[in-house]
Amino acid sequence: MANHRNNDLDQIVLDRVTAAAIDRRAHNIRYRQQQLQQLHSFLRKHVDTICKLTMQDSNYTDEEAGVEFSLTANAVKTLYDQLDFDECLKKEYAISRNQSNIGARTPIGIVLIRPGSHSRFFSIISPLAAALASGNCVILELPPSLRELDSFLRSELTILDHDAFVIVSSAVTDTDTLSRCCIVDQLTTTPHVGTTLSSKSESMTVVIVDRTAKMEDAVDAVCTARFSFGGQSPYAPDLVLVNEWVRDEFVTLCVQRLSAEAARSKSETSSGRAVRQDIPMNGTAPVDVLFDTRGIKLVELPRNTTSTDCSKVSERTLRIMTVSSLTDAVTVASNNGPYLAVYAFGSKGVFGPARPVSAASPSSIELRYETQMMTRTRPEFVCSLTGEKFEDIALARSANDTPSGLRKENAYRSLREDALRSLRPIGQGSGSSIGFFDQGIITGMLAFALPALAMLGYGGFKTVLFCWKLYESKM
């Protein structure tokens, strides 16, 4: 009975947000600015509560919870700063000034957000802010759970327009509704219906540490990425390919770093965290456990490990594999791909959900979701697509009307001449010029031939001179 009542309530709010999408209220730039202002005000007002609930739900440290909140608030600020009122008006009224707006885009209408579990707060607010900034209405799916943060957002995030932003407790399954939505799917469970921004969180991430890398910096970057935020980040390194020449140094520094990390780590009893003790291998390939303390592991995989033996790491385990060269590392990475990301010598960009697959080119590495992802192209043209000459032919009133007939005839002749005009030259050289290797050959030949010719000339001169003297002596 309760589920039926919840479904009815969800359908009511879905109808409400659909109506808001139809009336296009979210397209107005002032409306978008106001919604982002209110969202940012909500974050600043509840910063302490949000950080506290994040620590409770994810077992983050105080510093990690603060980082998540700061990055989330900065994402909202960045999207707000991208809204330029004057530029928006200039593009909106370009048609009235007889100007084309080829790069015009229009909101999809409704964005459906299905957030993932890692960095839960960032995963919810980041796409929400992008959807609001791009002029869309938003449906946020927050199923009943034990997460305190979800309960808080469900009850307190009421500052936004209740017609354009709704929270539902059950998954939206109506095919018609899904087909009209841009689905932000961080769970990778949604079939491809309509526009879907899927985060491929199951793909592995690889790090390549070459012999030329600074080991201290590489170890710091890799360990920070792997063991921060509970080791749950989709961008945390799943496999580290280390050059064999620096393998011992890398392992030594890693063990020192992990020993310090284990000393600071809370035990399973005191923290309440269920630490997994299995080595993340699907196959039967043996592994060399180099360090294992308090759920923090460092293991080395053999060279014959394949993609079927490796899986995505979801705990605080660092896996390394020795390679002979950078080329060898690229070969191994290619055999075990595709990967979510590849870091050369380590990287710290490991926060938030996996960047969704989108046709839009990324314009910022900080933002996981951008306004281009939630809009469609809708170019606006003022001039004729077929050109003025075709218009002259089509709009001429009659060939019997002398001015109009001459105009039509001239336009047709000009159009035909343009069609028969040769294409511009490619501009490629004839190939007869002296190239780089030709110059080397000629230089070598000259270096060999000039001394030989000089000697030959000198020898010829001496021969002629001798013959002349011999001739004079006989005379």
C-alpha positions in Angstrom: 0.0 0.0 0.0 2.8 2.4 0.9 4.7 1.6 -2.3 1.5 2.2 -4.3 1.1 5.6 -2.6 4.7 6.5 -3.2 4.4 5.6 -6.9 1.3 7.8 -7.2 3.2 10.7 -5.6 6.1 10.2 -7.9 3.8 10.2 -10.9 2.3 13.5 -9.7 5.7 15.2 -9.5 6.8 13.7 -12.8 3.7 15.3 -14.4 4.6 18.6 -12.7 8.2 18.6 -14.0 7.0 17.6 -17.5 4.7 20.6 -17.5 7.5 22.9 -16.4 9.7 21.6 -19.2 6.9 22.3 -21.8 6.4 25.9 -20.7 10.2 26.4 -21.1 10.6 28.5 -17.9 14.1 27.1 -17.3 15.3 28.5 -20.7 15.4 32.0 -19.3 18.9 33.0 -18.3 17.8 35.0 -15.3 15.9 32.0 -14.1 19.0 29.8 -14.5 21.1 32.4 -12.6 18.6 32.5 -9.7 18.4 28.8 -9.4 22.2 28.4 -9.2 22.3 31.3 -6.7 19.8 29.5 -4.5 21.6 26.2 -4.8 24.9 27.8 -3.8 23.3 29.6 -0.9 21.9 26.2 0.3 25.4 24.7 0.2 27.0 27.6 2.1 24.2 27.5 4.7 24.5 23.8 5.4 28.2 23.3 4.9 28.8 21.8 8.4 25.9 19.4 8.2 26.8 18.2 4.8 30.4 17.5 5.7 29.3 15.7 8.9 26.8 13.5 7.0 29.4 12.8 4.3 31.8 11.5 6.9 29.1 9.3 8.4 28.0 7.8 5.1 31.3 7.3 3.4 33.7 7.0 6.4 35.8 9.9 5.0 38.2 11.8 7.1 37.3 15.4 7.9 39.7 16.6 5.3 38.3 14.4 2.6 34.7 15.5 3.4 35.9 19.1 3.2 37.5 18.5 -0.2 34.3 16.9 -1.6 32.2 19.9 -0.4 34.7 22.5 -1.7 34.9 20.9 -5.2 31.2 20.6 -5.3 30.6 24.2 -4.4 33.3 25.3 -6.9 31.6 23.4 -9.7 28.4 25.3 -9.0 30.3 28.6 -9.0 32.1 27.7 -12.2 28.8 26.9 -14.0 27.3 30.1 -12.7 30.2 32.2 -13.9 29.8 30.7 -17.4 26.4 32.3 -17.7 26.9 35.6 -19.5 23.7 37.6 -19.6 24.7 40.1 -22.3 26.2 37.4 -24.5 23.1 35.3 -24.1 20.8 38.2 -25.1 23.1 38.9 -28.1 22.7 35.4 -29.4 19.0 35.2 -28.6 18.2 38.3 -30.6 20.7 37.6 -33.4 17.8 36.8 -35.8 16.2 40.2 -35.2 19.5 41.8 -36.3 19.5 39.7 -39.4 22.4 37.6 -38.1 22.8 33.9 -38.1 23.5 32.0 -34.9 25.1 28.8 -36.2 26.3 27.6 -32.8 22.9 27.9 -31.1 21.9 25.1 -28.7 18.7 24.3 -27.0 18.1 22.4 -23.7 16.9 18.8 -24.0 14.1 19.6 -21.5 14.4 17.2 -18.6 17.6 15.7 -17.0 17.1 12.5 -15.0 20.0 11.9 -12.4 20.8 8.5 -11.1 23.8 9.2 -8.8 26.5 6.7 -7.9 27.7 5.8 -4.4 31.3 7.2 -4.6 31.5 10.9 -3.7 27.7 10.9 -3.3 27.3 14.6 -2.6 29.4 15.6 -5.6 27.7 13.0 -7.8 24.3 14.6 -7.0 25.0 18.3 -7.0 27.5 18.4 -10.0 25.0 17.1 -12.6 22.2 19.1 -11.0 24.1 22.3 -11.3 25.0 21.6 -15.0 21.3 20.7 -15.7 20.1 24.0 -14.2 22.8 26.0 -16.0 21.9 24.5 -19.3 18.2 25.4 -18.9 16.7 21.9 -18.1 14.3 20.7 -15.5 15.6 18.0 -13.2 14.4 14.7 -11.8 16.6 13.2 -9.1 16.3 9.6 -8.1 17.0 8.9 -4.4 15.7 5.5 -3.5 15.1 4.8 0.2 18.4 3.9 1.8 20.4 4.2 5.1 22.4 7.2 3.8 21.9 10.2 6.0 22.9 12.5 3.3 20.1 11.3 1.0 17.5 11.8 3.7 18.9 15.3 4.4 18.7 16.3 0.7 15.3 14.8 0.3 13.9 16.9 3.2 16.0 20.1 3.0 16.7 20.7 -0.6 13.5 22.6 -1.2 14.9 26.0 -2.1 14.8 25.3 -5.8 11.7 25.7 -8.0 9.5 22.7 -6.9 8.0 22.5 -10.4 11.3 22.3 -12.2 13.2 20.2 -9.7 11.8 17.1 -8.1 13.1 14.1 -6.1 11.5 10.7 -6.6 12.0 7.7 -4.4 11.5 5.0 -7.1 13.2 4.5 -10.4 11.5 6.1 -13.4 10.5 3.3 -15.7 8.0 4.9 -18.1 9.5 4.5 -21.6 7.8 7.7 -22.9 9.3 9.8 -20.0 12.7 8.2 -20.4 12.8 8.9 -24.1 12.3 12.6 -23.5 15.0 12.8 -20.8 18.7 13.2 -20.8 19.6 10.4 -18.4 22.7 11.0 -16.2 23.5 7.4 -15.3 26.4 6.9 -12.9 25.3 3.3 -12.1 25.6 2.1 -15.7 22.3 0.2 -15.4 20.2 2.2 -17.8 19.5 0.8 -21.3 20.3 3.3 -24.1 17.0 5.1 -24.2 17.1 8.6 -25.6 20.1 10.7 -24.5 22.2 8.9 -21.9 25.3 10.2 -20.2 26.8 6.9 -18.8 29.8 6.8 -16.5 31.9 3.7 -17.4 33.0 3.2 -13.8 33.7 -0.5 -14.4 36.6 0.3 -16.7 40.1 0.0 -15.2 42.6 2.8 -14.8 46.4 2.3 -15.4 49.5 4.3 -14.4 52.8 4.1 -16.3 55.9 4.9 -14.2 58.9 5.2 -16.5 62.6 5.0 -15.4 62.8 8.8 -16.1 60.1 9.6 -13.5 60.9 11.2 -10.2 60.1 8.3 -7.9 59.1 10.4 -4.8 56.6 12.3 -6.8 55.3 9.2 -8.6 54.8 7.3 -5.4 53.1 10.2 -3.7 50.7 10.7 -6.6 49.9 7.0 -7.0 49.4 6.3 -3.3 47.3 9.4 -2.8 45.1 8.5 -5.7 44.7 4.8 -4.7 44.1 5.2 -1.0 42.2 8.5 -0.7 38.5 8.4 -0.2 38.5 4.8 0.9 40.0 3.6 -2.4 36.6 3.8 -4.0 37.3 6.4 -6.7 36.8 5.1 -10.3 39.9 7.0 -11.3 42.1 5.4 -8.6 44.9 3.4 -10.2 43.9 -0.3 -10.7 47.3 -1.2 -12.2 50.7 0.4 -12.0 53.2 -0.5 -14.8 56.7 0.2 -13.4 59.9 0.1 -15.4 62.1 -2.8 -14.2 65.1 -0.5 -13.7 63.3 1.5 -11.0 61.1 -1.3 -9.6 63.0 -1.8 -6.4 63.1 1.9 -5.6 59.4 2.3 -6.3 58.5 -0.7 -4.1 60.7 0.6 -1.2 59.1 4.0 -1.3 55.6 2.5 -1.6 56.2 0.3 1.5 57.4 3.3 3.5 54.3 5.3 2.4 51.9 2.5 3.1 53.4 1.8 6.5 52.7 5.4 7.5 49.2 5.2 5.9 48.5 2.0 7.9 49.7 3.6 11.1 47.2 6.5 10.6 44.4 4.3 9.4 41.6 3.4 11.8 41.2 -0.2 12.6 38.1 -2.1 11.4 36.8 -2.3 15.0 37.2 1.4 15.8 36.0 2.8 12.5 33.2 0.4 11.7 34.5 -0.1 8.2 34.2 -3.6 6.7 37.7 -4.1 5.2 37.8 -6.7 2.4 40.7 -9.1 2.7 40.6 -10.7 -0.7 43.2 -10.1 -3.4 41.3 -8.6 -6.4 42.0 -11.3 -9.0 39.5 -13.1 -11.1 41.8 -15.9 -12.3 44.2 -18.2 -10.7 47.4 -16.3 -11.6 49.7 -16.1 -8.5 50.5 -12.7 -7.0 53.3 -11.6 -4.7 52.0 -9.8 -1.7 54.6 -7.2 -0.8 52.6 -5.4 2.0 49.4 -6.3 3.8 48.5 -4.4 7.0 45.1 -3.2 8.2 43.4 -3.7 4.9 46.1 -1.8 3.0 47.8 -4.0 0.4 50.6 -3.8 -2.1 50.7 -6.8 -4.6 52.8 -7.5 -7.7 51.2 -9.3 -10.6 53.2 -11.6 -13.0 53.8 -10.6 -16.6 51.5 -13.2 -17.9 48.5 -11.6 -16.2 45.7 -10.8 -18.7 42.6 -8.8 -18.6 40.6 -11.9 -17.5 42.8 -12.1 -14.4 42.5 -8.4 -13.5 39.4 -6.7 -12.3 38.4 -3.2 -11.1 39.9 -2.6 -7.7 37.3 -1.4 -5.1 39.4 -1.4 -2.0 42.7 -0.1 -0.7 44.9 -2.3 -2.8 47.7 -1.2 -5.0 48.7 -3.6 -7.8 52.0 -3.2 -9.8 53.5 -5.0 -12.8 57.0 -4.8 -14.1 57.7 -3.7 -17.7 61.0 -3.5 -19.6 60.4 -0.2 -21.4 57.9 2.5 -22.2 57.0 0.6 -25.4 56.4 -2.5 -23.4 54.2 -0.6 -21.0 52.1 0.7 -23.9 51.8 -2.9 -25.3 50.7 -4.3 -21.9 48.2 -1.5 -21.5 46.8 -2.1 -25.0 46.4 -5.8 -24.3 44.5 -5.2 -21.1 42.3 -2.2 -22.2 40.2 -0.4 -22.8 40.8 1.8 -19.8 38.9 4.6 -18.1 42.1 6.7 -17.9 45.8 6.4 -18.4 48.2 8.4 -16.2 51.8 8.9 -17.3 54.0 9.0 -14.2 51.0 9.5 -11.9 48.1 11.9 -11.5 45.9 13.2 -8.6 42.7 13.9 -10.6 40.8 11.1 -8.9 37.8 12.7 -7.4 34.1 12.3 -8.4 32.3 9.9 -10.7 33.7 8.8 -14.0 33.4 11.4 -16.7 30.3 10.4 -18.8 30.6 9.3 -22.4 29.4 12.3 -24.5 29.8 13.5 -28.1 30.5 17.0 -26.7 34.2 17.8 -26.5 35.3 18.6 -22.9 36.2 22.2 -22.2 37.2 21.7 -18.6 39.0 19.0 -16.7 37.5 20.1 -13.4 33.9 19.7 -14.4 32.5 16.2 -14.8 29.2 17.5 -16.3 29.0 20.5 -18.7 26.1 22.4 -20.2 27.0 21.2 -23.7 26.3 17.6 -22.6 22.7 18.5 -21.8 21.8 20.5 -24.8 21.2 19.9 -28.5 22.5 21.8 -31.5 19.9 24.1 -33.1 21.5 26.4 -35.6 19.7 29.5 -36.7 20.3 30.9 -40.2 19.2 34.2 -41.7 20.7 33.8 -45.2 19.4 31.3 -47.8 21.1 27.9 -47.6 21.0 27.7 -51.4 22.6 31.1 -52.1 21.5 34.3 -53.7 22.0 33.1 -57.3 19.4 30.3 -56.9 17.1 32.8 -55.3 17.4 35.0 -58.3 16.4 32.1 -60.5 13.5 31.0 -58.3 12.1 34.4 -57.5 12.2 35.8 -61.0 8.7 36.6 -62.0 8.7 35.6 -65.6 11.1 35.2 -68.5 8.8 37.4 -70.6 9.4 40.3 -68.2 12.6 41.8 -69.6 14.3 42.9 -66.3 13.3 39.8 -64.5 14.2 37.6 -67.5 17.7 39.1 -67.8 18.2 38.7 -64.1 17.2 35.1 -64.3 19.4 34.4 -67.3 22.4 36.1 -65.8 22.0 34.3 -62.5 21.7 30.9 -64.2 24.8 31.6 -66.3 26.8 32.6 -63.2 25.6 29.6 -61.3 26.6 27.3 -64.1 30.0 28.9 -64.5 30.6 28.5 -60.8 29.6 24.8 -61.0 32.0 24.2 -63.9 35.0 26.1 -62.5 38.0 23.9 -61.7 38.9 23.1 -58.2 41.8 25.1 -56.7 45.2 23.5 -57.0 46.3 21.1 -54.3 49.5 23.0 -53.9 51.7 19.9 -53.6 55.2 20.2 -55.1 56.2 18.5 -58.3 58.6 16.2 -56.5 61.6 17.4 -58.5 63.1 19.5 -55.8 66.1 18.2 -53.8 65.0 16.5 -50.6 66.8 15.9 -47.3 68.2 12.6 -48.2 69.1 13.8 -51.7 71.1 16.6 -50.2 73.0 14.1 -48.1 73.8 12.0 -51.1 75.0 15.0 -53.1 77.1 16.3 -50.3 78.7 12.9 -49.9 79.4 12.7 -53.6 80.9 16.1 -53.7 83.1 15.4 -50.7 84.4 12.4 -52.5 84.4 13.7 -56.0 86.0 17.1 -55.5 89.3 15.8 -54.1 89.4 13.1 -56.8 88.8 15.6 -59.5 91.5 17.9 -58.1 94.0 15.0 -58.0 93.0 14.0 -61.5 93.4 17.6 -62.8 96.7 17.9 -61.0 97.9 14.6 -62.4 96.8 15.6 -65.9 98.6 18.8 -65.7 101.8 17.1 -64.6 101.5 14.6 -67.4 101.1 17.3 -70.0 104.0 19.2 -68.6 106.2 16.1 -68.6 105.3 15.3 -72.2 106.0 18.9 -73.2 109.4 18.8 -71.6 110.2 15.5 -73.3 109.2 16.9 -76.6 111.4 19.9 -76.2 114.4 17.8 -75.2 114.1 15.8 -78.5 113.9 18.9 -80.5 
